[in-house]
Amino acid sequence: MATSEEFKVAGKDMVDYICNYLDNIEERPPLSQVRPGYLKDLIPSEAPEKPESWEDVKKDIERVIMPGIASPACTELETIVMNWLGKMIGLPETFLAGEDSLGGGVILGSASESILMPLLAAKMKMIRKQQELNPDLDQYDILPKLVAYSTDQSHSCVSKAAMISSVRMRVLPTDERNALRGDTLIEAMRNDRKKGLIPTFVCATLGTTDCLAFDSISEIGPVCKDANVWLHIDAAYAGCAFICPEFRYLLNGIEYASSFNASPQKILRVNFDLAAMWVRDKRDITGAFNIDQPIIQQDHQGLVENYRHWQIPLGRRFRSLKLWFVLRMFGVKKLQEHIRYQVKLAEEFEALVLADPRFTIEAEVILGLVCFGLKGPNEQTKELIDKIIKSGKIYMNGTYVKGKFLLRFVVCPATTDSSHILYAWQVIQDCADGISTAINGN
């Protein structure tokens, strides 16, 4: 679906389908007419390489989805498309759902939930382990001793997850490339053990929010494995870029992770809200949150995944449907092209910045984020961002990284092209002119 005209046709088709469904709802059975497990025989095990037509997708709504509406189609489609996406990203087989696997993926509302759930699961797993070692302890004796680790570059939602879970969070320093290193984690854990604390959870980031830094999970991973500590990898923005093989080196060390999250809603052309999370052993998640009251028990429990045990709410939306649509209507190849084009546009912007002696690039440009600023004190770059925003022509934001204030230029919309990059740069240059004169003392 490349144009707005194609979207109009598909949109009208879908509205007509919904209206017809409502007008003739009495003709449909109130419950699903299929057995659990039916969907895997109707849908391929991998996402299509090339785009499929809207007509083919629309036919499959009735052929594939409606016989199992609302369950088990909602659940089974989610399991299948999460395997599709996991394979596209290059996750290990142990993270994928299957008859011989304990792993699997789930769709949540945001990366914040995708970090909170593993932290809560890690907390309960460690509490139960400590109770096995000392049955006289209850969870409230153990909880104050648990400690989790993040970095000075982690997203704020990591700290919020620690607040919600009541787990002490240790914020660790990063190196000159804003990455967490293994030695730093080893020292922090050693110091905490001396205090009688229990290392429980580590949140590493692949593609930090402020400057797109990548923690060294190939170093962090073995540390967590040796310490029997849950390693979660937050790759909210960068994760879906790994569908391009040339970026997959950034995933080195993923085999040590207990859980991983990425957000297709950021760069994979999927509308908000849709965040993807995978776990190596789903028993750690479901064991922490499984509460089955008689009113919500079902005849087919145990035959298909029950995602209410993977999240805080009991109810959930049919988010897998829109992911299924996107993966089919663009195909792997077109989505790879989309990501590569965004990176190309970011590199175009980087080249413009480097060509102007007033500016400096503040972090390596790897994907679609360019961090830059005026040479000189922070006040000059702050003045620049104020002028840019007041101009009303483009919007940007700024951040502090290790005391340095910098601007963040992010390429995200699917409709962005080189003309928009040039326009934005011209606005930035115009806004910088007066500041440049002040710098030069003219």
C-alpha positions as CSV (number, residue, x, y, z in Angstrom):
1,M,0.0,0.0,0.0
2,A,2.2,2.7,-1.3
3,T,-0.2,5.7,-1.9
4,S,-3.0,7.5,-0.2
5,E,-5.3,6.4,-3.0
6,E,-4.6,2.8,-2.3
7,F,-5.3,3.4,1.4
8,K,-8.6,5.0,0.5
9,V,-9.7,1.9,-1.4
10,A,-8.6,-0.4,1.3
11,G,-10.1,1.8,4.0
12,K,-13.5,1.9,2.3
13,D,-13.4,-1.8,1.7
14,M,-12.8,-2.4,5.4
15,V,-15.6,-0.1,6.5
16,D,-18.0,-1.8,4.1
17,Y,-16.9,-5.2,5.5
18,I,-17.6,-4.0,9.1
19,C,-21.0,-2.6,8.2
20,N,-22.0,-5.8,6.5
21,Y,-20.8,-7.8,9.5
22,L,-22.9,-5.7,11.9
23,D,-26.0,-5.8,9.6
24,N,-25.8,-9.6,9.3
25,I,-24.5,-10.5,12.7
26,E,-27.4,-12.8,13.5
27,E,-26.3,-15.2,10.8
28,R,-22.9,-15.8,12.5
29,P,-22.4,-18.2,15.4
30,P,-21.8,-16.6,18.9
31,L,-18.7,-18.8,19.5
32,S,-15.7,-19.9,17.5
33,Q,-16.3,-22.9,15.3
34,V,-12.7,-24.2,15.1
35,R,-10.5,-26.1,17.5
36,P,-7.4,-24.5,19.1
37,G,-4.4,-24.8,16.9
38,Y,-6.3,-24.4,13.6
39,L,-4.5,-21.3,12.4
40,K,-1.0,-22.7,12.0
41,D,-2.2,-24.8,9.1
42,L,-3.7,-21.9,7.3
43,I,-0.8,-19.3,7.6
44,P,2.8,-19.6,6.5
45,S,5.5,-19.9,9.2
46,E,7.4,-16.9,7.9
47,A,6.5,-13.4,6.7
48,P,6.3,-13.0,2.9
49,E,9.4,-11.6,1.2
50,K,7.4,-9.5,-1.3
51,P,4.2,-7.4,-0.8
52,E,0.8,-9.1,-1.2
53,S,-2.3,-7.4,-2.5
54,W,-5.0,-5.9,-0.4
55,E,-7.5,-8.3,-2.1
56,D,-5.6,-11.3,-0.9
57,V,-5.4,-10.0,2.6
58,K,-9.1,-9.1,2.6
59,K,-10.1,-12.6,1.5
60,D,-8.1,-14.1,4.4
61,I,-10.0,-12.0,6.9
62,E,-13.0,-14.1,6.2
63,R,-11.2,-17.4,5.3
64,V,-8.6,-17.4,8.1
65,I,-9.7,-15.1,10.9
66,M,-13.4,-15.0,11.2
67,P,-13.9,-18.8,11.8
68,G,-11.8,-18.4,15.0
69,I,-13.1,-15.0,16.1
70,A,-12.7,-13.9,18.8
71,S,-10.8,-16.8,20.1
72,P,-8.6,-18.6,19.4
73,A,-7.8,-16.5,16.3
74,C,-6.7,-13.5,18.3
75,T,-4.2,-15.6,20.3
76,E,-3.0,-17.8,17.5
77,L,-2.4,-15.0,15.1
78,E,-0.4,-13.1,17.7
79,T,1.8,-16.2,18.3
80,I,2.4,-16.6,14.6
81,V,3.2,-13.0,13.7
82,M,5.5,-12.6,16.7
83,N,7.4,-15.6,15.3
84,W,7.4,-13.9,11.9
85,L,8.9,-10.7,13.4
86,G,11.3,-12.6,15.6
87,K,12.7,-14.5,12.6
88,M,12.9,-11.2,10.6
89,I,14.9,-9.6,13.4
90,G,17.2,-12.6,13.8
91,L,16.3,-13.6,17.3
92,P,17.6,-17.1,18.4
93,E,15.2,-20.0,18.0
94,T,14.8,-20.1,21.8
95,F,12.8,-16.9,21.7
96,L,10.3,-18.2,19.3
97,A,7.1,-20.2,20.1
98,G,7.1,-23.8,19.1
99,E,6.3,-27.3,20.2
100,D,9.9,-27.9,21.4
101,S,10.5,-24.3,22.7
102,L,9.7,-22.6,26.0
103,G,10.1,-19.2,24.3
104,G,7.6,-16.9,22.7
105,G,6.5,-13.4,22.0
106,V,3.7,-11.1,23.1
107,I,2.3,-7.8,21.8
108,L,2.0,-5.1,24.5
109,G,1.1,-1.4,24.4
110,S,4.5,0.2,24.8
111,A,8.1,-0.4,25.5
112,S,7.4,0.7,29.1
113,E,5.2,-2.4,29.6
114,S,7.8,-4.5,27.8
115,I,10.4,-3.6,30.4
116,L,8.1,-3.6,33.5
117,M,6.8,-7.2,32.8
118,P,10.3,-8.8,32.7
119,L,11.4,-6.9,35.8
120,L,8.3,-8.1,37.7
121,A,9.0,-11.6,36.5
122,A,12.6,-11.5,37.5
123,K,11.7,-10.2,40.9
124,M,9.3,-13.1,41.5
125,K,11.7,-15.6,40.1
126,M,14.5,-14.4,42.5
127,I,12.2,-14.3,45.5
128,R,11.1,-17.9,44.9
129,K,14.7,-19.0,44.5
130,Q,15.6,-17.4,47.8
131,Q,12.7,-19.0,49.5
132,E,13.8,-22.4,48.3
133,L,17.2,-21.7,49.9
134,N,15.6,-20.4,53.1
135,P,11.9,-21.5,53.5
136,D,11.5,-19.3,56.6
137,L,11.7,-16.1,54.6
138,D,8.7,-14.5,53.0
139,Q,8.8,-12.3,50.0
140,Y,8.7,-9.1,52.0
141,D,11.9,-10.2,53.8
142,I,13.7,-10.7,50.5
143,L,12.3,-7.8,48.4
144,P,14.4,-5.0,50.1
145,K,17.6,-7.0,49.2
146,L,16.9,-7.2,45.5
147,V,18.7,-4.9,43.2
148,A,18.4,-4.1,39.5
149,Y,20.8,-2.3,37.2
150,S,20.4,0.2,34.4
151,T,22.6,3.0,33.0
152,D,22.8,6.8,32.9
153,Q,21.5,6.4,29.3
154,S,18.5,4.2,30.0
155,H,15.1,5.4,29.2
156,S,13.1,6.9,32.1
157,C,10.6,4.1,31.8
158,V,13.3,1.8,33.3
159,S,13.3,3.8,36.5
160,K,9.5,3.9,36.5
161,A,9.4,0.1,36.3
162,A,11.7,-0.1,39.3
163,M,9.4,2.3,41.2
164,I,6.3,0.2,40.3
165,S,8.0,-3.1,41.2
166,S,9.6,-1.7,44.4
167,V,13.0,-3.0,43.3
168,R,16.1,-1.0,44.1
169,M,17.6,0.3,40.8
170,R,21.3,1.0,40.5
171,V,22.2,3.4,37.7
172,L,25.6,2.6,36.3
173,P,28.0,4.9,34.4
174,T,28.7,4.3,30.7
175,D,31.9,4.6,28.8
176,E,33.0,7.3,26.3
177,R,30.6,5.9,23.7
178,N,27.8,6.0,26.2
179,A,27.7,2.2,26.5
180,L,27.6,-0.1,29.5
181,R,30.6,-2.4,29.8
182,G,31.0,-5.7,31.4
183,D,33.7,-4.6,34.0
184,T,31.4,-1.8,35.3
185,L,28.6,-4.3,35.9
186,I,30.9,-6.8,37.6
187,E,32.2,-4.2,40.0
188,A,28.6,-3.0,40.8
189,M,27.4,-6.5,41.5
190,R,30.5,-7.3,43.6
191,N,29.9,-4.1,45.7
192,D,26.2,-4.9,46.2
193,R,26.9,-8.5,47.3
194,K,29.3,-7.2,50.0
195,K,26.3,-5.2,51.3
196,G,24.2,-8.3,51.5
197,L,22.1,-7.3,48.4
198,I,21.0,-9.7,45.7
199,P,21.6,-8.8,42.0
200,T,18.4,-9.7,40.2
201,F,17.9,-7.9,36.9
202,V,19.9,-5.9,34.3
203,C,18.4,-3.7,31.6
204,A,20.7,-3.2,28.7
205,T,19.8,-0.9,25.8
206,L,20.5,-1.3,22.1
207,G,19.9,2.2,20.8
208,T,19.4,4.6,23.7
209,T,16.9,7.4,23.4
210,D,19.2,10.3,23.8
211,C,22.0,9.4,21.4
212,L,21.4,5.9,20.1
213,A,24.2,4.2,22.1
214,F,24.5,0.5,22.2
215,D,25.5,-1.3,25.4
216,S,28.0,-4.1,25.1
217,I,25.8,-7.1,25.6
218,S,28.5,-9.4,24.4
219,E,30.3,-8.4,27.6
220,I,27.3,-7.9,29.8
221,G,25.7,-11.2,28.8
222,P,28.3,-13.6,30.2
223,V,28.3,-11.6,33.5
224,C,24.6,-12.1,33.9
225,K,24.8,-15.7,33.0
226,D,27.5,-16.4,35.5
227,A,25.6,-14.5,38.2
228,N,22.2,-16.1,37.3
229,V,20.8,-12.6,36.7
230,W,17.9,-11.8,34.3
231,L,19.2,-9.8,31.3
232,H,16.6,-7.8,29.5
233,I,17.5,-5.9,26.3
234,D,15.5,-2.8,25.5
235,A,15.7,-2.2,21.7
236,A,12.5,-0.2,21.4
237,Y,13.7,2.0,18.5
238,A,16.7,0.1,17.0
239,G,15.3,-3.5,17.3
240,C,13.2,-3.5,14.2
241,A,16.2,-2.2,12.2
242,F,17.8,-5.6,12.7
243,I,15.5,-7.0,9.9
244,C,18.3,-5.6,7.8
245,P,21.2,-8.0,8.0
246,E,23.8,-5.2,7.9
247,F,22.7,-3.9,11.3
248,R,22.5,-7.3,12.9
249,Y,26.0,-7.1,14.3
250,L,24.6,-4.8,16.9
251,L,22.7,-7.8,18.2
252,N,25.8,-9.8,19.1
253,G,25.3,-11.3,22.6
254,I,21.5,-11.7,22.3
255,E,22.0,-15.4,23.1
256,Y,22.6,-14.4,26.8
257,A,19.3,-12.4,27.1
258,S,16.3,-13.6,29.1
259,S,14.0,-11.2,27.3
260,F,14.0,-8.6,24.5
261,N,11.7,-5.9,23.3
262,A,11.3,-3.8,20.1
263,S,8.6,-1.4,18.9
264,P,7.4,-1.9,15.3
265,Q,5.3,1.3,15.9
266,K,8.5,3.3,15.7
267,I,10.2,2.4,12.4
268,L,8.3,-0.5,10.9
269,R,5.3,1.4,9.6
270,V,2.9,0.0,12.2
271,N,0.5,2.4,13.8
272,F,0.6,3.1,17.6
273,D,0.1,1.2,19.8
274,L,2.1,-2.0,19.3
275,A,5.2,-3.1,21.2
276,A,6.8,-6.5,20.8
277,M,8.4,-8.5,23.7
278,W,10.0,-12.0,23.6
279,V,11.1,-14.2,26.5
280,R,13.4,-17.2,26.5
281,D,11.3,-19.1,29.0
282,K,7.7,-18.1,29.2
283,R,7.2,-20.0,32.4
284,D,9.1,-17.1,34.2
285,I,6.4,-14.7,33.0
286,T,3.3,-16.9,33.3
287,G,4.5,-18.3,36.6
288,A,4.7,-14.8,38.0
289,F,1.2,-13.6,36.9
290,N,-1.0,-16.7,36.6
291,I,-4.2,-16.2,38.6
292,D,-7.1,-18.3,37.3
293,Q,-10.5,-17.6,38.8
294,P,-13.3,-20.0,37.8
295,I,-15.1,-17.3,35.9
296,I,-12.2,-16.8,33.5
297,Q,-11.2,-20.4,33.0
298,Q,-11.7,-21.9,29.5
299,D,-12.2,-25.4,28.0
300,H,-9.1,-25.0,25.9
301,Q,-6.7,-23.9,28.6
302,G,-3.2,-25.3,27.9
303,L,-3.9,-25.9,24.2
304,V,-3.0,-22.3,23.1
305,E,-1.1,-19.5,24.7
306,N,-3.1,-17.5,27.3
307,Y,-1.7,-14.0,27.0
308,R,-3.6,-12.6,29.9
309,H,-0.8,-14.2,32.0
310,W,1.8,-12.2,30.1
311,Q,0.5,-8.8,31.1
312,I,-1.2,-6.8,33.9
313,P,-4.7,-6.4,32.4
314,L,-6.9,-9.4,31.7
315,G,-8.5,-8.0,28.6
316,R,-6.4,-7.3,25.5
317,R,-6.8,-5.9,22.0
318,F,-6.4,-7.7,18.7
319,R,-3.2,-5.8,17.9
320,S,-1.7,-8.7,15.9
321,L,-4.2,-8.0,13.1
322,K,-2.5,-4.8,12.1
323,L,0.9,-6.2,12.4
324,W,-0.2,-9.1,10.1
325,F,-1.6,-6.6,7.6
326,V,1.7,-4.6,7.5
327,L,4.0,-7.6,7.2
328,R,1.9,-9.0,4.4
329,M,1.2,-5.8,2.4
330,F,4.8,-4.6,2.5
331,G,6.7,-7.8,2.8
332,V,10.2,-8.1,4.3
333,K,11.9,-6.6,1.2
334,K,9.9,-3.3,1.2
335,L,10.3,-2.9,5.0
336,Q,14.0,-3.4,4.7
337,E,14.0,-0.7,1.9
338,H,12.1,1.6,4.2
339,I,14.6,1.3,7.0
340,R,17.6,1.7,4.7
341,Y,16.1,4.8,3.2
342,Q,15.6,6.4,6.6
343,V,19.3,5.6,7.4
344,K,20.3,7.1,4.1
345,L,18.4,10.3,4.8
346,A,20.0,10.6,8.3
347,E,23.4,10.2,6.6
348,E,22.4,13.0,4.2
349,F,21.7,15.3,7.1
350,E,24.9,14.3,8.8
351,A,26.9,15.3,5.7
352,L,25.2,18.7,5.7
353,V,26.1,19.3,9.4
354,L,29.7,18.3,8.8
355,A,30.0,20.7,5.9
356,D,29.1,23.7,8.1
357,P,32.1,24.6,10.4
358,R,29.8,26.1,13.0
359,F,28.4,22.7,13.9
360,T,29.7,19.4,15.3
361,I,28.3,15.8,15.3
362,E,28.0,14.6,18.9
363,A,27.5,10.8,18.4
364,E,28.1,8.2,15.7
365,V,25.2,8.1,13.2
366,I,24.2,4.4,12.9
367,L,20.4,4.5,12.1
368,G,18.0,7.4,11.7
369,L,19.1,9.6,14.6
370,V,21.6,12.5,14.2
371,C,22.9,14.2,17.4
372,F,24.5,17.5,16.7
373,G,25.0,21.0,18.1
374,L,26.8,24.3,17.7
375,K,30.5,24.4,18.6
376,G,30.9,26.2,21.9
377,P,29.0,26.3,25.2
378,N,25.7,24.7,25.8
379,E,23.9,28.1,25.9
380,Q,24.4,28.6,22.2
381,T,22.8,25.3,21.2
382,K,20.0,26.0,23.7
383,E,19.4,29.3,22.0
384,L,19.3,27.6,18.7
385,I,16.7,25.1,19.7
386,D,14.5,27.9,21.1
387,K,14.7,29.8,17.8
388,I,14.0,26.6,15.8
389,I,10.8,25.9,17.8
390,K,9.7,29.5,17.7
391,S,10.0,29.6,14.0
392,G,7.1,27.2,13.7
393,K,8.6,25.6,10.6
394,I,10.1,22.4,12.0
395,Y,10.2,20.7,15.4
396,M,13.2,19.2,17.1
397,N,14.2,18.5,20.7
398,G,17.4,18.5,22.7
399,T,18.9,16.5,25.5
400,Y,21.9,16.4,27.8
401,V,24.5,13.6,27.4
402,K,27.3,13.7,30.0
403,G,26.8,17.4,30.5
404,K,26.7,18.3,26.9
405,F,23.5,19.8,25.4
406,L,22.8,18.5,21.9
407,L,20.0,18.5,19.4
408,R,18.3,15.3,18.1
409,F,17.3,15.1,14.4
410,V,15.3,11.9,13.9
411,V,14.0,10.5,10.6
412,C,10.8,8.6,11.2
413,P,7.8,9.4,9.0
414,A,7.5,7.1,6.0
415,T,6.8,10.1,3.7
416,T,10.1,11.9,4.5
417,D,12.4,12.4,1.6
418,S,15.6,14.4,0.7
419,S,13.6,17.6,0.1
420,H,12.5,17.6,3.7
421,I,16.0,17.1,4.9
422,L,17.2,20.1,2.9
423,Y,14.3,22.2,4.1
424,A,15.0,21.3,7.7
425,W,18.7,22.1,7.4
426,Q,18.0,25.4,5.8
427,V,15.7,26.3,8.7
428,I,18.4,25.3,11.2
429,Q,21.1,27.3,9.4
430,D,18.9,30.4,9.2
431,C,18.2,30.1,13.0
432,A,21.9,29.7,13.7
433,D,23.0,32.8,11.7
434,G,22.4,35.3,14.5
435,I,24.0,33.0,17.0
436,S,27.0,32.5,14.8
437,T,27.4,36.3,14.5
438,A,27.3,36.6,18.3
439,I,29.9,33.8,18.5
440,N,32.2,35.6,16.1
441,G,31.8,38.8,18.0
442,N,30.4,40.6,14.9
